[in-house]
Amino acid sequence: MNAQENSHAAPPSEAPDWATAALVLATGQIFWGRGIGAPVQAVGEVCFNTSLTGYQEILTDPSYAGQIITFTFPHIGNVGAN
């Protein structure tokens, strides 16, 4: 999908200096952030998880294959991982 196909598409924005990743929606809206994992492009369904614990299991759960997981708990990873 491009801007001509979607009149609601946001104009391209320049990445902040700190950003290592971008989430680009079908509307063209861009959310900048810090990526973890392999430095490659990925396409998938964005889903969210509200668990307070067990994020290690969620990241390795095969049922999430092909999905981009968004965690809603702000302290994920602050105490390390098992």
The first five atom37 places (N, CA, C, CB, O) and aatype in JSON, in Angstrom:
{
  "aatype": [12, 2, 0, 5, 6, 2, 15, 8, 0, 0, 14, 14, 15, 6, 0, 14, 3, 17, 0, 16, 0, 0, 10, 19, 10, 0, 16, 7, 5, 9, 13, 17, 7, 1, 7, 9, 7, 0, 14, 19, 5, 0, 19, 7, 6, 19, 4, 13, 2, 16, 15, 10, 16, 7, 18, 5, 6, 9, 10, 16, 3, 14, 15, 18, 0, 7, 5, 9, 9, 16, 13, 16, 13, 14, 8, 9, 7, 2, 19, 7, 0, 2],
  "atom_mask": [
    [1, 1, 1, 1, 1],
    [1, 1, 1, 1, 1],
    [1, 1, 1, 1, 1],
    [1, 1, 1, 1, 1],
    [1, 1, 1, 1, 1],
    [1, 1, 1, 1, 1],
    [1, 1, 1, 1, 1],
    [1, 1, 1, 1, 1],
    [1, 1, 1, 1, 1],
    [1, 1, 1, 1, 1],
    [1, 1, 1, 1, 1],
    [1, 1, 1, 1, 1],
    [1, 1, 1, 1, 1],
    [1, 1, 1, 1, 1],
    [1, 1, 1, 1, 1],
    [1, 1, 1, 1, 1],
    [1, 1, 1, 1, 1],
    [1, 1, 1, 1, 1],
    [1, 1, 1, 1, 1],
    [1, 1, 1, 1, 1],
    [1, 1, 1, 1, 1],
    [1, 1, 1, 1, 1],
    [1, 1, 1, 1, 1],
    [1, 1, 1, 1, 1],
    [1, 1, 1, 1, 1],
    [1, 1, 1, 1, 1],
    [1, 1, 1, 1, 1],
    [1, 1, 1, 0, 1],
    [1, 1, 1, 1, 1],
    [1, 1, 1, 1, 1],
    [1, 1, 1, 1, 1],
    [1, 1, 1, 1, 1],
    [1, 1, 1, 0, 1],
    [1, 1, 1, 1, 1],
    [1, 1, 1, 0, 1],
    [1, 1, 1, 1, 1],
    [1, 1, 1, 0, 1],
    [1, 1, 1, 1, 1],
    [1, 1, 1, 1, 1],
    [1, 1, 1, 1, 1],
    [1, 1, 1, 1, 1],
    [1, 1, 1, 1, 1],
    [1, 1, 1, 1, 1],
    [1, 1, 1, 0, 1],
    [1, 1, 1, 1, 1],
    [1, 1, 1, 1, 1],
    [1, 1, 1, 1, 1],
    [1, 1, 1, 1, 1],
    [1, 1, 1, 1, 1],
    [1, 1, 1, 1, 1],
    [1, 1, 1, 1, 1],
    [1, 1, 1, 1, 1],
    [1, 1, 1, 1, 1],
    [1, 1, 1, 0, 1],
    [1, 1, 1, 1, 1],
    [1, 1, 1, 1, 1],
    [1, 1, 1, 1, 1],
    [1, 1, 1, 1, 1],
    [1, 1, 1, 1, 1],
    [1, 1, 1, 1, 1],
    [1, 1, 1, 1, 1],
    [1, 1, 1, 1, 1],
    [1, 1, 1, 1, 1],
    [1, 1, 1, 1, 1],
    [1, 1, 1, 1, 1],
    [1, 1, 1, 0, 1],
    [1, 1, 1, 1, 1],
    [1, 1, 1, 1, 1],
    [1, 1, 1, 1, 1],
    [1, 1, 1, 1, 1],
    [1, 1, 1, 1, 1],
    [1, 1, 1, 1, 1],
    [1, 1, 1, 1, 1],
    [1, 1, 1, 1, 1],
    [1, 1, 1, 1, 1],
    [1, 1, 1, 1, 1],
    [1, 1, 1, 0, 1],
    [1, 1, 1, 1, 1],
    [1, 1, 1, 1, 1],
    [1, 1, 1, 0, 1],
    [1, 1, 1, 1, 1],
    [1, 1, 1, 1, 1]
  ],
  "atom_positions": [
    [[0.85, -1.17, 0.0], [0.0, 0.0, 0.0], [0.89, 1.23, 0.0], [-0.96, 0.0, 1.22], [1.89, 1.28, 0.71]],
    [[0.53, 2.2, -0.79], [1.3, 3.44, -0.81], [0.36, 4.63, -0.58], [2.07, 3.6, -2.14], [-0.85, 4.46, -0.46]],
    [[0.93, 5.82, -0.52], [0.15, 7.02, -0.22], [-0.94, 7.27, -1.24], [1.06, 8.22, -0.13], [-1.99, 7.83, -0.91]],
    [[-0.72, 6.88, -2.49], [-1.74, 7.09, -3.51], [-2.94, 6.18, -3.29], [-1.16, 6.86, -4.89], [-4.07, 6.55, -3.61]],
    [[-2.71, 4.99, -2.74], [-3.79, 4.05, -2.48], [-4.55, 4.39, -1.21], [-3.25, 2.64, -2.4], [-5.71, 4.0, -1.06]],
    [[-3.92, 5.1, -0.29], [-4.53, 5.41, 0.99], [-4.37, 6.89, 1.27], [-3.9, 4.56, 2.12], [-3.27, 7.36, 1.56]],
    [[-5.46, 7.63, 1.2], [-5.38, 9.08, 1.38], [-5.09, 9.46, 2.83], [-6.68, 9.73, 0.93], [-4.78, 10.62, 3.1]],
    [[-5.18, 8.5, 3.75], [-4.91, 8.79, 5.16], [-3.46, 8.52, 5.53], [-5.82, 7.97, 6.03], [-3.1, 8.63, 6.7]],
    [[-2.64, 8.17, 4.58], [-1.24, 7.84, 4.88], [-0.5, 9.06, 5.41], [-0.54, 7.29, 3.62], [-0.65, 10.17, 4.9]],
    [[0.3, 8.81, 6.43], [1.1, 9.89, 7.02], [2.32, 10.16, 6.15], [1.53, 9.53, 8.45], [2.82, 9.25, 5.49]],
    [[2.8, 11.4, 6.14], [4.02, 11.68, 5.39], [5.21, 10.97, 6.03], [4.29, 13.2, 5.32], [5.2, 10.71, 7.23]],
    [[6.22, 10.64, 5.24], [7.39, 9.98, 5.82], [8.03, 10.85, 6.89], [8.41, 9.64, 4.72], [8.09, 12.07, 6.76]],
    [[8.5, 10.21, 7.94], [9.18, 10.96, 8.99], [10.61, 10.47, 9.11], [8.44, 10.83, 10.35], [10.92, 9.32, 8.8]],
    [[11.47, 11.36, 9.56], [12.88, 11.02, 9.71], [13.1, 10.32, 11.05], [13.77, 12.29, 9.59], [12.52, 10.71, 12.06]],
    [[13.93, 9.3, 11.04], [14.19, 8.53, 12.26], [14.95, 9.36, 13.28], [14.97, 7.26, 11.93], [15.89, 10.07, 12.92]],
    [[14.55, 9.29, 14.56], [15.34, 9.93, 15.61], [16.71, 9.27, 15.7], [14.6, 9.86, 16.97], [16.88, 8.12, 15.29]],
    [[17.69, 9.97, 16.24], [19.05, 9.43, 16.35], [19.1, 8.13, 17.15], [19.95, 10.46, 17.0], [19.92, 7.26, 16.85]],
    [[18.26, 7.99, 18.14], [18.29, 6.83, 19.02], [17.57, 5.62, 18.45], [17.69, 7.19, 20.35], [17.75, 4.51, 18.96]],
    [[16.77, 5.79, 17.42], [15.93, 4.71, 16.89], [16.75, 3.67, 16.13], [14.85, 5.27, 15.98], [17.6, 4.01, 15.3]],
    [[16.47, 2.41, 16.43], [17.1, 1.31, 15.7], [16.06, 0.45, 14.99], [17.93, 0.44, 16.64], [16.4, -0.51, 14.31]],
    [[14.78, 0.81, 15.15], [13.7, 0.03, 14.54], [12.51, 0.93, 14.26], [13.29, -1.16, 15.45], [12.36, 2.0, 14.85]],
    [[11.66, 0.48, 13.35], [10.44, 1.21, 13.03], [9.3, 0.22, 12.84], [10.63, 2.08, 11.76], [9.49, -0.84, 12.26]],
    [[8.14, 0.59, 13.34], [6.92, -0.17, 13.09], [6.12, 0.68, 12.11], [6.11, -0.47, 14.42], [5.67, 1.77, 12.45]],
    [[5.93, 0.16, 10.9], [5.23, 0.9, 9.85], [3.89, 0.22, 9.61], [6.07, 0.97, 8.54], [3.84, -0.94, 9.22]],
    [[2.81, 0.95, 9.84], [1.48, 0.4, 9.65], [1.03, 0.55, 8.2], [0.48, 1.08, 10.59], [1.65, 1.29, 7.43]],
    [[-0.03, -0.14, 7.84], [-0.56, -0.08, 6.47], [-0.99, 1.34, 6.1], [-1.74, -1.04, 6.32], [-1.03, 1.68, 4.92]],
    [[-1.32, 2.16, 7.09], [-1.73, 3.54, 6.84], [-0.55, 4.45, 6.53], [-2.49, 4.08, 8.02], [-0.73, 5.59, 6.1]],
    [[0.67, 3.93, 6.75], [1.87, 4.74, 6.56], [2.37, 5.36, 7.84], [0.0, 0.0, 0.0], [3.44, 5.98, 7.85]],
    [[1.62, 5.22, 8.92], [2.04, 5.76, 10.22], [3.26, 5.0, 10.71], [0.89, 5.69, 11.26], [3.32, 3.77, 10.61]],
    [[4.25, 5.73, 11.24], [5.51, 5.13, 11.68], [5.69, 5.36, 13.17], [6.7, 5.72, 10.89], [5.52, 6.47, 13.68]],
    [[6.04, 4.28, 13.88], [6.38, 4.35, 15.29], [7.84, 3.95, 15.42], [5.45, 3.43, 16.16], [8.2, 2.83, 15.06]],
    [[8.67, 4.84, 15.94], [10.1, 4.58, 16.08], [10.38, 3.96, 17.43], [10.91, 5.87, 15.91], [9.68, 4.24, 18.41]],
    [[11.39, 3.11, 17.5], [11.75, 2.46, 18.75], [13.13, 1.86, 18.68], [0.0, 0.0, 0.0], [13.91, 2.13, 17.76]],
    [[13.42, 1.04, 19.66], [14.69, 0.31, 19.72], [14.4, -1.15, 19.46], [15.43, 0.52, 21.09], [13.6, -1.77, 20.16]],
    [[15.06, -1.71, 18.47], [14.84, -3.1, 18.12], [15.76, -4.03, 18.88], [0.0, 0.0, 0.0], [16.85, -3.65, 19.3]],
    [[15.29, -5.26, 19.07], [16.13, -6.32, 19.64], [16.06, -7.5, 18.69], [15.67, -6.71, 21.09], [15.1, -7.65, 17.94]],
    [[17.06, -8.34, 18.74], [17.07, -9.51, 17.87], [17.86, -9.26, 16.61], [0.0, 0.0, 0.0], [18.7, -8.36, 16.55]],
    [[17.59, -10.05, 15.6], [18.32, -9.97, 14.34], [18.0, -8.67, 13.61], [17.99, -11.18, 13.44], [16.84, -8.26, 13.57]],
    [[19.02, -8.02, 13.03], [18.79, -6.76, 12.3], [18.28, -7.02, 10.88], [20.09, -5.94, 12.24], [19.0, -6.8, 9.9]],
    [[17.04, -7.48, 10.77], [16.43, -7.77, 9.47], [15.05, -7.14, 9.4], [16.34, -9.31, 9.22], [14.5, -6.73, 10.42]],
    [[14.5, -7.08, 8.2], [13.12, -6.61, 8.05], [12.18, -7.77, 8.35], [12.87, -6.05, 6.63], [12.46, -8.91, 7.99]],
    [[11.07, -7.48, 9.01], [10.09, -8.5, 9.34], [8.7, -7.98, 9.03], [10.19, -8.92, 10.83], [8.41, -6.79, 9.18]],
    [[7.85, -8.87, 8.59], [6.46, -8.54, 8.31], [5.61, -9.5, 9.12], [6.13, -8.62, 6.77], [5.86, -10.71, 9.12]],
    [[4.61, -9.0, 9.8], [3.76, -9.87, 10.59], [2.58, -9.12, 11.17], [0.0, 0.0, 0.0], [2.48, -7.9, 11.08]],
    [[1.71, -9.89, 11.78], [0.56, -9.33, 12.47], [1.03, -8.8, 13.82], [-0.57, -10.4, 12.65], [1.73, -9.5, 14.55]],
    [[0.66, -7.57, 14.15], [1.02, -7.01, 15.44], [-0.02, -7.47, 16.46], [1.11, -5.43, 15.38], [-1.21, -7.24, 16.28]],
    [[0.44, -8.12, 17.52], [-0.45, -8.54, 18.59], [0.11, -8.01, 19.91], [-0.59, -10.11, 18.63], [1.25, -7.54, 19.96]],
    [[-0.68, -8.06, 20.96], [-0.19, -7.57, 22.24], [-0.42, -8.6, 23.32], [-0.85, -6.25, 22.61], [-1.31, -9.45, 23.22]],
    [[0.39, -8.52, 24.36], [0.3, -9.43, 25.49], [0.34, -8.6, 26.76], [1.43, -10.49, 25.45], [1.21, -7.74, 26.92]],
    [[-0.58, -8.87, 27.67], [-0.68, -8.08, 28.9], [-0.09, -8.78, 30.12], [-2.12, -7.75, 29.17], [-0.28, -8.32, 31.24]],
    [[0.61, -9.89, 29.92], [1.19, -10.63, 31.05], [2.23, -9.79, 31.79], [1.83, -11.94, 30.55], [2.98, -9.03, 31.19]],
    [[2.25, -9.96, 33.11], [3.24, -9.27, 33.93], [4.51, -10.1, 34.06], [2.68, -8.97, 35.31], [5.59, -9.55, 34.31]],
    [[4.4, -11.4, 33.89], [5.55, -12.3, 33.99], [5.49, -13.31, 32.86], [5.58, -13.01, 35.38], [4.49, -13.4, 32.14]],
    [[6.55, -14.08, 32.71], [6.56, -15.14, 31.71], [6.88, -14.68, 30.3], [0.0, 0.0, 0.0], [6.58, -15.39, 29.34]],
    [[7.48, -13.51, 30.17], [7.75, -13.01, 28.82], [8.77, -13.87, 28.08], [8.24, -11.59, 28.88], [8.76, -13.9, 26.85]],
    [[9.65, -14.56, 28.8], [10.61, -15.45, 28.14], [9.87, -16.56, 27.4], [11.61, -16.05, 29.17], [10.22, -16.91, 26.27]],
    [[8.85, -17.11, 28.04], [8.07, -18.16, 27.42], [7.28, -17.64, 26.23], [7.12, -18.79, 28.44], [7.14, -18.33, 25.22]],
    [[6.76, -16.43, 26.35], [5.99, -15.84, 25.26], [6.87, -15.64, 24.03], [5.37, -14.49, 25.69], [6.44, -15.92, 22.91]],
    [[8.09, -15.16, 24.23], [8.99, -14.91, 23.1], [9.4, -16.19, 22.38], [10.23, -14.19, 23.59], [9.77, -16.14, 21.21]],
    [[9.34, -17.33, 23.07], [9.74, -18.59, 22.45], [8.55, -19.5, 22.14], [10.72, -19.32, 23.35], [8.75, -20.63, 21.69]],
    [[7.34, -19.05, 22.37], [6.13, -19.84, 22.13], [5.86, -19.94, 20.63], [4.92, -19.22, 22.87], [5.69, -18.91, 19.98]],
    [[5.8, -21.16, 20.07], [5.57, -21.31, 18.62], [4.21, -20.78, 18.16], [5.69, -22.76, 18.24], [4.04, -20.51, 16.97]],
    [[3.25, -20.63, 19.07], [1.94, -20.12, 18.66], [2.0, -18.66, 18.23], [0.93, -20.29, 19.79], [1.07, -18.16, 17.6]],
    [[3.09, -17.96, 18.58], [3.26, -16.57, 18.17], [4.07, -16.44, 16.87], [3.96, -15.79, 19.28], [4.43, -15.33, 16.48]],
    [[4.33, -17.54, 16.2], [5.11, -17.5, 14.95], [4.42, -16.6, 13.93], [5.29, -18.94, 14.36], [3.21, -16.68, 13.74]],
    [[5.2, -15.74, 13.28], [4.66, -14.82, 12.28], [3.99, -13.59, 12.85], [0.0, 0.0, 0.0], [3.4, -12.8, 12.11]],
    [[4.07, -13.42, 14.17], [3.45, -12.27, 14.81], [4.53, -11.38, 15.44], [2.44, -12.72, 15.87], [5.59, -11.86, 15.83]],
    [[4.23, -10.11, 15.51], [5.1, -9.14, 16.18], [4.46, -8.88, 17.53], [5.29, -7.81, 15.33], [3.35, -8.34, 17.6]],
    [[5.14, -9.25, 18.61], [4.57, -9.18, 19.95], [4.86, -7.82, 20.57], [5.12, -10.31, 20.84], [6.0, -7.36, 20.61]],
    [[3.82, -7.19, 21.06], [3.93, -5.93, 21.79], [3.56, -6.21, 23.23], [3.03, -4.81, 21.16], [2.44, -6.65, 23.52]],
    [[4.48, -5.95, 24.14], [4.19, -6.15, 25.56], [3.66, -4.85, 26.13], [5.46, -6.62, 26.33], [4.16, -3.77, 25.82]],
    [[2.63, -4.94, 26.99], [2.02, -3.75, 27.55], [2.56, -3.4, 28.93], [0.54, -3.92, 27.63], [2.3, -2.31, 29.44]],
    [[3.31, -4.31, 29.55], [3.87, -4.05, 30.88], [5.19, -3.31, 30.72], [4.05, -5.37, 31.69], [6.08, -3.82, 30.04]],
    [[5.35, -2.14, 31.33], [6.53, -1.3, 31.06], [7.86, -1.81, 31.61], [6.3, 0.05, 31.6], [8.91, -1.31, 31.23]],
    [[7.83, -2.8, 32.5], [9.07, -3.23, 33.15], [9.61, -4.54, 32.59], [8.85, -3.37, 34.62], [10.47, -5.16, 33.21]],
    [[9.13, -4.97, 31.44], [9.59, -6.22, 30.84], [11.1, -6.12, 30.61], [8.85, -6.51, 29.5], [11.59, -5.18, 30.0]],
    [[11.83, -7.11, 31.11], [13.27, -7.18, 30.9], [14.13, -6.41, 31.88], [0.0, 0.0, 0.0], [15.36, -6.53, 31.83]],
    [[13.53, -5.63, 32.76], [14.32, -4.84, 33.71], [15.11, -5.69, 34.69], [13.43, -3.91, 34.46], [16.11, -5.23, 35.25]],
    [[14.67, -6.91, 34.92], [15.36, -7.77, 35.88], [16.1, -8.91, 35.18], [14.37, -8.34, 36.88], [16.49, -9.88, 35.83]],
    [[16.3, -8.81, 33.89], [17.01, -9.85, 33.15], [16.07, -10.91, 32.64], [0.0, 0.0, 0.0], [14.85, -10.78, 32.72]],
    [[16.65, -11.96, 32.11], [15.87, -13.07, 31.57], [16.48, -14.37, 32.03], [15.81, -13.01, 30.02], [17.67, -14.44, 32.32]],
    [[15.66, -15.41, 32.09], [16.14, -16.74, 32.48], [16.73, -17.45, 31.28], [15.01, -17.59, 33.09], [17.19, -18.58, 31.4]]
  ]
}
